């Protein structure tokens, strides 16, 4: 009895008198009415002879929280490997930080996986010491995965599988040299004489543009595809003066129809000037395009070389184009003041070269020398570089490139580059150089029948890949040529081998020693060698190597 009130015994048999009735009663209700101990909240029943203001004495025995205890017993053990740290069990932040410190943030690698099994790499041991609390901290840190191209090899083409399906993995020489599989060809064989209908325009304005002539005939006219350059404006080589113009139509009937339509009840005019239209021919066009080709009779678009006449050297055939002509074309662009017509029509030398490249009879490779082809190629390279400088100027304030003329524009540059890249007379290496100057990527070069690693085709003057041949077949043939020529040279005695290896110098070796098998002449004889002779030497050397490499 305390102050006239019964004292209730606590569960431990000890009586405690409260210091403050209201304060301890509030604490008692707050603690025992909550769910902190995992019990549902309920109002305690009133008991008689019990003082409600008594509190339970404190004890310091460790007690686990109910939800933590349940989590430790109900959660399964951690998985062996997780794809990311976000899938770890929900522990405290310190545990996650420790895992990331030992294994690395965001790592998703099997700790027992060794990269050396597949990629040839080396497993690096962890630099951490001590006992790890889980598998993540004990994992072996790995480097980045290798590119997919090294993991999954590209499948072989059906043609290459047919070539290598034998027990030795090599075909016979007859199959290897079969035209169905043989991937090389003379690039000049892709060219042929044109049989288009031709309309000649006389008395055209000196400043006439190609677009003016196309608009003159209209959209309904059946002009040749724009990619094949239907309009040819003749320029006098020395003075760059504009002369007549020619337009090519898909058929002779289409050309005649275009003339009749323009002559209906009116005088045809190009701008403000009346022009004369006449039905012409490929022979007249070729004669005007190549005025310095002496000793040639043009039978349509096909040249017939006349035999030399004794005592008349001026009628002897020396080539379709001369080196001096190509030099003068470049000079008109480099120094426009050399002719009064160059300033009025700055685009004319470029258009003249485009017509020369498109209409030069490359299929007559027996009459085109290596030196003459190089003169045309050099003029194309020089004019492309000069046109790039004249079209664009660097605007540093705006940080970009802007056109400086409506005559020397991007369309003209594209036409010149397209004519050079589609030229059947240029070699693979020459086209690769043009593509490099013009900014054409290696992938886009495939559209021009260019192989991979075109810059390594150093000694191939006329050979090119056959169209629509799988690229792995082409490179497989090249690897056979490289291995056979290299082993053949290495098998020679030392006295014979050393001069050959010394000649190789800085050659890339992509085709091995094929250049030694071809044996081109040197000096002036090299420049005077015809493209047909060069193609014959190259194909004969490849045939010799393949017959040596493959069995019967």
C-alpha positions in Angstrom: 0.0 0.0 0.0 1.6 3.2 -1.2 -0.3 6.4 -0.4 -3.4 4.3 0.2 -3.1 2.3 -3.1 -2.3 -1.4 -3.6 1.1 -2.0 -5.1 1.0 -4.7 -7.9 3.9 -7.0 -8.2 5.8 -6.9 -11.6 6.5 -10.1 -13.5 9.9 -10.3 -11.8 8.3 -10.1 -8.3 9.5 -6.6 -7.6 7.4 -3.7 -6.6 8.2 -0.3 -8.0 6.6 3.0 -7.0 6.2 5.5 -9.9 7.8 8.9 -9.7 5.3 10.5 -11.9 1.9 9.0 -12.5 1.0 10.8 -15.7 4.4 10.7 -17.4 4.9 6.9 -16.9 1.4 6.1 -17.8 1.8 7.9 -21.1 5.1 6.1 -21.8 3.5 2.8 -20.9 0.6 3.3 -23.3 2.9 4.5 -26.1 5.2 1.5 -25.9 2.8 -1.3 -25.3 0.1 -0.1 -27.7 2.5 0.0 -30.8 3.5 -2.7 -33.1 7.2 -2.3 -32.5 7.5 -5.8 -31.2 5.4 -7.4 -34.0 2.2 -7.4 -31.9 -1.1 -6.0 -33.0 -2.3 -2.9 -31.2 -5.0 -3.5 -28.6 -6.3 -1.9 -25.4 -5.1 -3.7 -22.3 -7.9 -5.1 -20.1 -8.4 -3.5 -16.7 -7.4 -5.6 -13.8 -8.5 -5.1 -10.3 -6.1 -4.4 -7.5 -3.4 -3.4 -10.1 -1.9 0.0 -10.3 -2.0 0.9 -14.1 0.8 3.5 -13.6 3.5 0.9 -12.8 6.2 0.3 -15.4 8.3 -2.8 -16.2 11.9 -2.6 -15.1 14.5 -2.2 -17.9 16.7 -5.1 -18.9 19.5 -5.1 -21.4 19.4 -8.6 -23.0 19.9 -8.3 -26.8 16.7 -8.7 -28.7 16.5 -8.9 -32.6 13.8 -7.0 -34.4 11.0 -9.2 -35.7 11.3 -8.2 -39.3 15.1 -8.6 -39.4 14.9 -12.0 -37.7 12.3 -13.1 -40.2 14.4 -11.8 -43.1 17.5 -13.7 -42.0 15.6 -17.0 -41.8 13.3 -16.7 -44.8 15.7 -15.2 -47.5 17.6 -17.7 -49.6 21.4 -17.5 -49.8 22.7 -15.0 -52.4 22.9 -16.2 -55.9 26.3 -17.1 -57.3 26.3 -14.4 -59.9 24.2 -11.3 -60.5 24.1 -9.3 -63.7 24.2 -6.0 -61.8 24.7 -4.6 -58.3 21.1 -3.4 -58.4 19.9 -7.0 -58.0 21.8 -7.5 -54.7 19.8 -8.3 -51.6 18.5 -5.2 -49.9 21.1 -4.7 -47.3 22.5 -1.5 -45.9 24.5 1.0 -47.9 27.8 -0.1 -46.4 27.4 -3.6 -47.7 26.8 -2.5 -51.2 29.7 -0.1 -51.0 31.9 -3.0 -49.8 30.8 -5.2 -52.7 31.5 -2.5 -55.3 34.8 -1.8 -53.8 35.9 -5.4 -54.0 34.3 -6.3 -57.4 33.7 -3.0 -59.2 30.5 -1.1 -59.8 28.2 -2.4 -62.5 30.3 -5.5 -63.2 28.4 -8.5 -64.5 31.1 -11.2 -65.1 31.2 -14.7 -63.8 34.0 -14.7 -61.2 35.1 -18.2 -62.3 35.1 -17.4 -66.0 38.5 -17.1 -67.6 38.9 -15.0 -70.8 41.8 -17.1 -71.9 39.5 -20.0 -72.8 38.0 -18.2 -75.7 39.8 -14.9 -76.5 43.3 -15.7 -75.6 43.3 -13.2 -72.8 44.7 -13.5 -69.2 42.7 -13.6 -66.1 43.9 -11.0 -63.6 43.7 -11.9 -59.9 41.9 -9.6 -57.6 44.2 -7.2 -55.7 42.0 -7.3 -52.5 43.2 -9.3 -49.5 41.4 -11.0 -46.7 38.3 -13.1 -46.5 35.4 -11.9 -48.7 31.9 -11.8 -47.4 30.4 -13.0 -50.6 31.2 -14.2 -54.1 31.0 -10.8 -55.7 33.9 -9.4 -53.7 36.0 -12.5 -54.6 35.3 -12.2 -58.3 38.2 -11.9 -60.8 38.0 -8.5 -62.6 38.0 -8.8 -66.4 38.7 -6.4 -69.2 36.2 -5.4 -71.8 34.8 -8.1 -74.0 36.4 -8.3 -77.5 34.5 -7.1 -80.5 31.8 -9.3 -82.0 33.7 -9.6 -85.3 36.5 -11.5 -83.5 34.0 -13.8 -81.7 31.7 -14.8 -84.6 33.6 -15.3 -87.9 31.7 -14.3 -91.0 30.2 -17.3 -92.9 31.9 -18.3 -96.1 30.2 -17.6 -99.4 28.8 -20.6 -101.3 31.3 -20.0 -104.1 34.3 -20.2 -101.7 32.8 -23.3 -100.1 32.6 -24.9 -103.5 36.2 -24.1 -104.2 37.5 -25.5 -100.9 35.2 -28.5 -100.4 37.8 -31.2 -101.5 39.8 -33.3 -99.1 42.8 -31.0 -99.4 40.8 -27.8 -99.2 42.2 -26.7 -102.6 40.6 -27.0 -106.0 42.3 -28.3 -109.1 43.9 -25.8 -111.4 41.2 -26.3 -114.1 38.5 -25.3 -111.6 40.6 -22.5 -110.1 41.1 -21.0 -113.6 37.5 -21.6 -114.7 35.8 -18.3 -115.6 33.0 -19.0 -113.3 35.4 -18.8 -110.3 38.3 -16.8 -111.6 37.8 -13.3 -110.0 40.1 -11.1 -112.1 39.4 -9.4 -115.4 40.8 -6.7 -117.7 38.9 -3.5 -116.7 39.0 -2.2 -120.3 36.8 -5.1 -121.4 33.8 -3.4 -119.7 33.9 -0.6 -122.2 32.2 -0.6 -125.6 31.4 1.7 -128.4 28.2 3.8 -128.0 25.4 3.6 -130.5 23.4 6.5 -129.3 21.6 8.9 -131.6 23.3 12.3 -131.8 21.9 15.9 -132.4 24.4 18.7 -133.1 23.7 22.2 -132.0 25.4 25.0 -133.9 25.8 28.7 -133.2 25.2 28.2 -129.4 26.1 31.1 -127.0 29.6 31.1 -125.7 28.3 31.0 -122.2 25.8 28.2 -122.8 25.5 25.8 -119.9 24.8 22.1 -119.9 21.6 22.7 -118.0 20.4 25.1 -120.6 20.8 22.5 -123.4 19.0 19.9 -121.3 16.2 22.3 -120.6 16.1 23.3 -124.3 15.1 19.8 -125.3 12.7 19.4 -122.3 11.8 16.6 -120.0 9.8 14.6 -122.7 13.0 14.2 -124.8 14.7 10.8 -124.5 18.1 12.0 -123.6 20.7 9.5 -122.4 20.9 8.9 -118.6 22.4 11.8 -116.8 25.0 9.5 -115.3 26.3 8.8 -118.9 26.7 12.5 -119.7 24.3 13.2 -122.5 25.6 16.7 -123.4 29.1 17.5 -124.8 30.1 21.1 -125.3 33.1 21.2 -127.5 35.9 23.5 -126.4 38.9 24.6 -128.5 41.9 23.2 -126.5 44.2 26.2 -127.0 41.9 29.2 -126.4 39.1 27.4 -124.4 36.6 29.0 -126.8 33.2 27.4 -126.9 32.3 25.8 -130.2 29.4 23.5 -131.1 27.5 21.2 -128.7 26.2 17.6 -129.1 23.3 15.9 -127.3 23.0 12.1 -127.2 19.6 10.3 -127.3 18.9 6.7 -126.5 18.0 5.9 -130.1 18.4 7.5 -133.5 14.6 7.8 -133.8 14.5 9.7 -130.5 17.1 12.1 -131.8 15.1 12.7 -135.0 11.9 13.2 -133.0 13.6 15.8 -130.8 14.7 17.8 -133.9 11.2 17.7 -135.4 9.6 18.8 -132.2 11.9 21.9 -131.9 11.4 22.9 -135.5 7.6 23.0 -135.3 6.3 26.4 -136.5 9.2 28.3 -134.9 12.9 28.9 -135.0 14.7 27.0 -132.1 16.4 29.3 -129.7 18.9 28.7 -126.9 18.5 31.7 -124.7 18.1 34.7 -127.0 20.2 33.2 -129.8 18.7 31.1 -132.6 20.5 27.8 -133.0 20.8 25.3 -135.8 19.9 21.7 -135.2 21.0 18.8 -137.3 21.0 15.1 -137.0 24.6 14.0 -136.5 26.5 10.8 -135.7 28.9 9.3 -133.2 31.7 9.6 -135.7 31.3 13.4 -136.0 31.1 13.7 -132.2 34.3 11.6 -131.7 36.1 13.6 -134.4 35.4 16.9 -132.6 36.2 15.5 -129.2 39.6 14.2 -130.3 40.8 16.6 -132.9 44.4 15.7 -132.6 43.9 12.0 -133.2 45.6 11.7 -136.6 45.5 8.6 -138.7 42.0 7.5 -137.4 38.9 6.9 -139.3 35.8 6.9 -137.1 33.3 4.3 -138.1 30.5 5.4 -135.9 31.9 5.5 -132.4 34.6 2.9 -133.1 38.0 4.0 -134.3 39.8 2.3 -137.2 43.6 3.1 -137.1 45.0 3.8 -140.6 48.4 2.5 -141.6 51.1 5.1 -141.7 51.8 6.7 -145.0 55.5 6.9 -146.1 56.8 10.5 -146.1 53.7 11.9 -144.3 54.4 11.7 -140.6 51.6 14.0 -139.7 49.0 11.4 -140.6 50.6 8.7 -138.4 48.5 7.7 -135.4 50.2 8.8 -132.1 47.2 8.4 -129.8 43.7 9.7 -129.1 44.9 12.3 -126.7 48.3 13.9 -126.3 50.0 14.9 -123.1 50.1 18.5 -124.1 46.3 18.6 -124.4 45.9 17.5 -120.8 48.5 20.0 -119.7 46.7 22.9 -121.4 43.4 22.0 -119.8 44.9 22.3 -116.4 46.6 25.5 -117.3 43.3 27.1 -118.3 42.1 26.5 -114.7 45.3 27.5 -113.0 45.7 30.7 -114.9 42.3 31.9 -116.3 43.9 35.1 -117.7 45.7 33.2 -120.4 42.5 33.3 -122.4 39.7 35.8 -122.5 37.1 33.0 -122.7 38.2 31.3 -119.5 36.7 34.0 -117.3 33.3 33.9 -119.0 33.1 30.1 -118.9 35.3 28.8 -116.0 33.5 25.5 -116.0 34.4 24.6 -119.6 37.8 22.9 -119.0 36.1 20.6 -116.4 33.3 19.7 -118.8 35.8 19.0 -121.6 37.7 16.6 -119.4 34.5 14.8 -118.4 33.6 14.3 -122.1 37.1 13.0 -122.8 37.0 10.5 -120.0 33.5 9.3 -120.9 34.0 9.0 -124.7 37.7 7.9 -124.9 37.6 4.4 -126.6 39.1 2.5 -123.7 38.0 -0.8 -125.4 40.8 -0.1 -127.9 43.4 -0.7 -125.2 45.9 -1.8 -127.8 46.1 1.8 -129.0 46.3 3.5 -125.5 49.6 3.5 -123.7 50.3 3.6 -120.0 51.8 7.1 -120.4 48.7 8.5 -122.2 46.4 7.0 -119.6 48.5 8.6 -116.8 48.2 12.0 -118.5 44.4 11.8 -118.4 44.4 10.5 -114.8 46.8 13.3 -113.7 44.6 15.9 -115.3 41.6 14.5 -113.5 43.4 14.6 -110.2 44.6 18.1 -110.7 41.2 19.4 -111.8 39.4 17.8 -108.9 41.8 19.5 -106.4 41.6 22.8 -108.2 37.8 22.6 -108.3 37.6 21.9 -104.7 39.6 25.0 -103.9 37.5 27.2 -106.2 34.1 25.9 -105.1 34.7 26.1 -101.4 36.4 28.5 -99.1 36.7 28.2 -95.4 34.3 30.5 -93.6 36.0 30.7 -90.2 33.3 32.9 -88.8 30.6 30.5 -89.6 32.7 27.4 -89.1 31.7 25.7 -92.4 32.1 25.7 -96.2 30.1 27.8 -98.6 29.8 27.9 -102.4 31.6 30.7 -104.1 30.2 30.4 -107.6 27.1 29.1 -109.4 29.2 27.9 -112.3 31.8 26.0 -110.2 29.4 24.2 -107.9 29.1 20.9 -106.2 27.2 19.3 -109.0 30.1 19.9 -111.4 32.5 18.4 -108.8 30.2 15.4 -108.4 30.1 14.9 -112.2 33.8 15.0 -112.5 34.4 12.5 -109.7 31.7 10.2 -111.0 33.2 10.2 -114.5 36.6 9.3 -113.0 35.4 6.6 -110.7 33.3 5.0 -113.5 36.1 5.2 -116.0 37.0 1.6 -117.2 40.5 2.7 -118.1 41.7 3.8 -114.7 43.4 1.2 -112.5 42.2 0.2 -109.0 44.9 2.2 -107.4 44.2 5.3 -109.4 40.5 5.1 -108.5 41.4 4.7 -104.9 43.5 7.9 -105.0 40.6 9.7 -106.6 38.3 8.5 -103.9 40.8 9.6 -101.2 41.0 13.1 -102.6 37.2 13.3 -103.1 36.4 12.0 -99.6 34.7 8.7 -100.7 34.8 6.1 -98.0 35.9 2.5 -98.4 32.4 1.3 -98.1 31.1 3.6 -100.8 33.9 2.5 -103.1 32.1 -0.9 -103.3 29.6 0.9 -105.5 32.3 1.4 -108.1 33.5 -2.2 -108.2 36.5 -1.4 -106.0 37.9 -4.2 -103.8 38.9 -4.0 -100.2 42.4 -2.7 -99.6 42.4 -1.0 -103.0 45.5 1.0 -102.0 47.5 -2.3 -101.9 46.9 -3.0 -105.6 50.2 -1.2 -106.5 51.4 -3.2 -109.5 48.1 -4.0 -111.1 47.8 -1.7 -114.1 44.7 -3.2 -115.8 43.3 -5.9 -113.5 40.1 -5.3 -111.5 37.7 -7.6 -109.7 34.9 -9.2 -111.7 31.6 -7.6 -110.8 29.3 -9.6 -108.4 32.1 -11.9 -107.2 32.1 -12.6 -103.5 34.8 -10.6 -101.7 36.1 -13.6 -99.8 36.7 -15.5 -103.1 38.7 -12.6 -104.4 40.8 -12.3 -101.2 41.3 -16.1 -101.1 42.8 -16.0 -104.6 45.1 -13.2 -103.6 46.2 -15.1 -100.5 47.1 -18.1 -102.7 49.1 -15.8 -105.1 50.9 -14.2 -102.1 51.8 -17.5 -100.4 52.9 -19.2 -103.6 55.0 -16.4 -105.0 56.7 -15.8 -101.6 57.6 -19.5 -101.1 58.7 -19.7 -104.8 61.2 -16.8 -104.3 62.3 -18.1 -100.9 63.1 -21.5 -102.4 65.6 -19.9 -104.9 69.3 -20.0 -104.2 70.6 -17.2 -102.1 72.4 -15.5 -105.1 69.1 -15.4 -107.1 66.9 -14.6 -104.1 68.7 -11.5 -102.8 68.4 -9.3 -105.9 64.7 -10.0 -106.1 64.2 -9.2 -102.4 66.3 -6.1 -102.8 64.0 -4.9 -105.6 61.0 -5.3 -103.4 62.0 -2.4 -101.3 59.0 -0.9 -99.6 56.4 -2.9 -101.5 53.4 -3.7 -99.4 53.6 -7.4 -100.3 49.8 -7.8 -100.6 50.2 -9.8 -103.9 53.5 -11.3 -102.7 56.1 -11.3 -105.5 53.6 -11.2 -108.4 55.3 -8.1 -109.7 58.4 -10.3 -110.3 56.3 -12.8 -112.2 54.8 -10.1 -114.4 58.1 -8.4 -115.1 57.0 -5.0 -116.5 59.6 -3.0 -118.4 61.2 0.1 -116.9 61.8 3.6 -118.1 60.4 4.9 -121.4 59.4 1.4 -122.4 57.0 1.3 -119.5 55.3 4.5 -120.6 55.1 3.3 -124.2 53.6 -0.1 -123.2 50.0 -0.4 -124.2 47.3 -1.3 -121.8 46.5 -4.5 -123.7 50.1 -5.6 -123.4 50.0 -4.9 -119.6 46.8 -6.9 -119.2 48.2 -9.8 -121.1 51.3 -9.9 -118.9 49.3 -9.7 -115.7 46.8 -12.4 -116.6 49.6 -14.7 -117.8 51.5 -14.3 -114.6 48.5 -15.1 -112.4 47.7 -18.2 -114.5 51.3 -19.4 -114.1 51.2 -18.9 -110.3 47.8 -20.7 -110.0 48.9 -23.6 -112.1 51.9 -23.9 -109.8 49.9 -23.7 -106.7 47.1 -26.1 -107.5 47.5 -29.8 -108.4 45.9 -31.5 -111.4 
